[in-house]
C-alpha cells in the first residue's frame, strides 16, 4: 500500500495495525479501509459530544469494522456478511449488532423482506449502534457531509416518503438530543 494511505489512516485514528490487518485479510480494499477509518473517527467525535454514557471503544471498533462485509459483497447483504465475519473471528455480540444494523438508519422487518434479507428487524438498538449508523451516513468515501446533504441523498435514492427517511430523521433528532442534554 502507498505510504500516503498509511498516513491518512494514522490521521484518522486507525493506528492499530492489527485491526487494519483484519480488514485487509478479510479482503477489504484500501478505499473501504479508508472509509471505515473515517466513519470510526466521526463516530468517536460524536461520542465525545454526547452527554449519555456510551462505550467509546465499542463505537470506535464498530465504525472501523462496519463495512468489513464489503469484502464479500457491495450489496445490502454486506451487513450480514460482516456480522458473520466478526462472529467467526470471535467478536462480541455488541459489535456484531453494530455491523449488522448499520445500514441506513436501520431496516425494519418489512423492508428487510422486500430487500430479500431474512425477515427481521435490523434496527440499531443501542446508542453505540445508532451512533455508528449515523456516522456512516455522514461520511461519503472519506469526506464528511452535513446532515441536510445526507438526508437529500437518502431522499433522492429512496423517495421522500420512504420509511428509511423517517428512521434517519428520528435517529438524527435522538443524537442531537443526546448532544444538547446537560
Secondary structure, 3 states (H helix, E strand, C coil): CCHHHHHHHHHCCCCCHHHHHHHHHHCCCHHHHHHHHHHHHHHHHHHCCCCCCCCHHHHHHHHHHCCHHHHCCCCCCHHHHHHHHHHHCCCCHHHHHHHHCCCCCCECHHHHHHCCCCCCCECCCCHHHHHHHHHHHCEECCEECCHHHHHHHHHHHHCCCCHHHHHHHHHHHHHHHHHHCC
